[in-house]
Amino acid sequence: MIYTSIRADKQADIYRYDIRDGHTSRLTETPESEFSPTLTPSGLFISVVRVEGDSTQRLWKFPLSGFGRMSLVLENIKPVGYHTWIDDNTLALFVLGKPNTLQIVDACTEKAEVSAENIGRTTRRLPQQNKLSFVQKASDQEWIIKTFDLATRQITSLIKTLPGSEEYAWTPSGILLAAKDSKLFAWKPDTDKDWKEVGDFSKTGLKGITRIAMTNDGRRMAIVAHRIEP
């Protein structure tokens, strides 16, 4: 598992946690800050949003092996907030602006297609489908998870997010998961009309879940949350 951590030096760097042996290793130690670490489709690199010295936010990558320097993925597209790889040469980007936009980008040519506006930070590939999901913020109160068909470019609404929460993830079987406060909810697109509570982490001392992610095999889930001090 790879993640961003800000530690005593107040520097945002990328770390790796090995589930098998419980070992944590630091992958970057730079004057810049790196966020949103993502394994590239080849499995050879980690791509990150890097906040450069002049505060420019661009997409960079570095070898997973740890040998080799960082290199730019997209030179001209900025400021990048978050990203999702669609294939080896195509990216879905959350690009900051007024409004924030969803852009589908060819990594080779940097040709960008603005596909939606007023979106949230989380974009995901749908399991076993040629589609991308994202949150569209129709208003301050109404946030809707939608899909973007990568072949037809058609946008379809799925379900409203939990109030005030834009974080979600897909299981390999196509179940949508979302978090609110200390609780986990699920929604099955084919059968459920609304979210159903499936877990509560409050007894473990966690609250305010802000990020969730699933492993590719669906056996483990990673969350980012606040811990309640005993």
C-alpha positions in Angstrom: 0.0 0.0 0.0 1.3 3.5 -0.9 0.2 6.7 0.8 1.1 10.2 1.7 2.2 11.1 5.2 3.1 14.4 6.8 5.4 13.8 9.8 7.5 15.8 12.3 9.3 17.6 9.5 5.9 18.8 8.1 6.9 17.5 4.7 4.4 15.5 2.6 6.2 12.5 1.3 5.2 9.1 -0.1 5.5 5.9 2.1 4.9 2.3 1.4 3.4 -0.2 3.9 4.0 -3.9 3.3 0.9 -5.8 4.5 2.8 -9.1 4.6 5.5 -8.1 7.1 4.1 -4.8 8.5 7.2 -2.9 7.4 6.9 0.8 6.4 9.4 2.5 4.1 9.8 6.0 2.9 9.8 6.4 -0.9 10.3 10.1 -1.4 12.3 12.7 0.6 12.3 15.8 -1.5 12.0 19.6 -0.8 8.7 19.5 -2.7 5.5 17.8 -1.4 3.9 14.8 -3.1 0.3 13.7 -2.9 -2.1 11.2 -4.4 0.3 8.4 -5.0 -1.0 6.0 -7.6 0.5 2.9 -9.2 0.7 3.2 -13.0 -1.0 0.5 -15.1 2.5 -1.0 -16.0 3.2 -1.5 -12.3 6.6 0.0 -12.7 6.0 3.6 -11.5 4.2 5.6 -8.9 2.5 8.8 -10.2 2.0 11.7 -7.8 0.7 15.2 -7.7 3.8 17.2 -6.9 3.6 20.7 -5.4 6.6 22.4 -6.9 8.6 25.3 -5.4 6.4 27.9 -7.0 3.3 26.1 -5.8 2.5 24.7 -9.3 0.7 21.3 -9.1 1.7 18.9 -11.8 1.7 15.2 -12.4 5.0 13.4 -11.9 6.2 9.8 -11.6 9.1 7.9 -10.2 10.1 4.2 -10.4 8.5 1.9 -7.9 11.9 0.3 -7.5 13.2 3.5 -6.0 16.0 3.7 -8.5 15.8 6.7 -10.8 14.7 10.3 -10.7 11.2 11.8 -10.9 10.0 12.8 -14.3 7.1 14.8 -15.5 4.0 13.0 -16.8 2.2 16.1 -18.0 4.1 19.3 -18.5 1.4 21.7 -19.4 -1.7 20.7 -17.6 -2.0 22.3 -14.2 -3.1 22.6 -11.4 -3.8 18.9 -11.0 -5.5 17.9 -7.8 -6.1 14.2 -8.2 -5.8 11.6 -10.9 -6.8 8.1 -12.1 -5.1 6.0 -14.7 -7.6 4.7 -17.4 -4.9 2.8 -19.3 -1.2 3.2 -20.1 -1.7 6.4 -22.0 -4.9 7.9 -20.7 -5.7 9.7 -17.5 -8.7 11.1 -15.7 -7.8 14.3 -13.9 -9.4 16.5 -11.3 -8.2 19.9 -12.4 -8.5 22.7 -10.0 -10.3 25.9 -11.2 -13.5 27.8 -11.2 -15.1 25.4 -11.6 -13.1 22.3 -10.9 -13.2 20.0 -14.0 -13.0 16.4 -14.9 -10.6 16.1 -17.8 -9.7 13.0 -19.9 -6.1 13.4 -21.0 -3.9 11.6 -23.5 -0.6 11.4 -21.7 1.5 11.3 -24.9 0.0 14.4 -26.6 -1.5 16.1 -23.5 -4.7 16.6 -25.5 -7.4 17.2 -22.9 -11.2 16.7 -23.1 -13.2 18.5 -20.4 -15.9 16.0 -19.6 -17.7 17.5 -16.6 -17.6 20.5 -14.3 -18.1 21.1 -10.6 -16.8 17.7 -9.7 -15.5 16.2 -6.5 -12.0 14.9 -5.9 -12.7 11.1 -6.2 -12.7 9.4 -9.6 -12.7 5.6 -9.9 -12.7 3.0 -12.6 -15.8 0.8 -12.5 -14.9 -2.9 -12.1 -15.2 -4.9 -15.3 -16.7 -1.9 -17.2 -15.3 0.7 -19.5 -16.6 3.5 -17.3 -15.3 6.0 -14.9 -17.2 7.3 -11.8 -17.1 10.7 -10.3 -19.0 13.0 -8.0 -20.8 16.0 -9.5 -21.8 18.8 -7.1 -25.0 20.1 -8.5 -25.3 22.4 -5.5 -23.9 22.7 -1.9 -26.5 20.3 -0.8 -26.8 17.9 -3.7 -23.8 15.7 -4.7 -24.4 12.9 -7.1 -22.2 10.0 -8.1 -22.2 9.6 -11.8 -20.6 7.4 -14.5 -18.8 8.5 -17.6 -18.8 5.9 -20.4 -15.3 6.0 -21.9 -16.5 4.7 -25.3 -19.8 6.7 -25.8 -19.0 9.7 -23.6 -22.4 9.4 -22.0 -22.9 10.5 -18.4 -25.4 8.6 -16.2 -26.5 9.4 -12.6 -26.2 6.6 -10.1 -27.0 7.8 -6.5 -26.7 10.8 -4.3 -23.7 10.8 -2.0 -24.1 10.6 1.8 -24.7 14.1 3.1 -21.5 16.1 3.0 -19.4 13.1 2.1 -17.8 12.6 -1.4 -15.5 9.7 -0.7 -16.4 6.3 -2.1 -14.8 3.1 -3.5 -15.9 0.1 -5.6 -15.6 -3.5 -4.7 -14.4 -5.9 -7.4 -18.0 -7.3 -7.6 -19.4 -3.8 -8.3 -20.7 -2.8 -4.9 -20.3 0.9 -4.1 -19.0 1.8 -0.7 -19.1 5.1 1.1 -18.2 6.5 4.5 -19.8 9.0 6.8 -18.4 9.9 10.2 -17.5 6.5 11.7 -19.8 4.4 9.6 -19.4 2.5 6.3 -22.3 2.2 3.9 -22.9 0.0 0.8 -25.1 0.3 -2.3 -25.7 -2.4 -4.9 -26.7 -0.8 -8.2 -29.0 -3.5 -9.3 -31.0 -4.1 -6.2 -30.7 -1.3 -3.6 -32.7 1.9 -3.6 -30.5 3.7 -1.1 -27.4 3.3 1.0 -27.3 0.6 3.7 -25.1 0.7 6.8 -22.7 -2.2 6.8 -20.1 -1.2 9.4 -19.3 1.1 12.3 -15.7 1.9 13.4 -16.6 4.0 16.4 -15.8 1.1 18.8 -12.3 1.0 17.4 -11.8 4.7 18.3 -12.1 6.0 14.7 -14.2 8.9 13.5 -14.4 11.3 10.6 -13.5 8.9 7.8 -12.1 11.0 4.9 -10.7 8.4 2.5 -11.4 4.8 1.6 -9.8 2.4 -0.9 -10.1 -1.3 -1.8 -7.4 -3.7 -2.8 -7.9 -5.2 -6.3 -8.9 -8.6 -4.8 -11.4 -7.0 -2.5 -10.0 -8.7 0.6 -8.8 -5.5 2.3 -9.9 -1.9 2.7 -7.8 1.1 3.7 -9.3 4.1 5.4 -8.1 7.5 6.6 -9.8 8.7 9.7 -9.3 10.6 13.0 -8.5 8.5 16.1 -10.4 9.3 19.3 -8.0 9.5 22.2 -8.9 7.1 25.0 
